[in-house]
Amino acid sequence: MATAVLTATAGGFAQSYAGLYHWALEHGLHGWKAESFPCWSTCSSSSASSGCSCSP
């Protein structure tokens, strides 16, 4: 049971990160910024215009 929970959790994090990474690339972030904190870095600079829903 624990293995199934850990596998599902890891899969959820991977899908979430992949979505944020692709979002960051579409919004002009590249390199380490897109890989490290894709949504947060854009929210801190232009949350109103980007439509980002995350909070820094």
Phi, psi and omega in degrees: 000316180298322179296320179295319179294315179296320179295316179295320179295314179298319178297320178295315178296319180297317179293320179297313180297317180299318178296316178294322179297314179294324177298316180298318179297320179293336181259017171090006176271138181223166176065221186295332179293317179292327182278330187273305184212073189303312185277321185299318184294326179281323179299321184291338182257328185206057185294326183292318184276336184273341182076018182287140182250008180270162180240131182290000000 
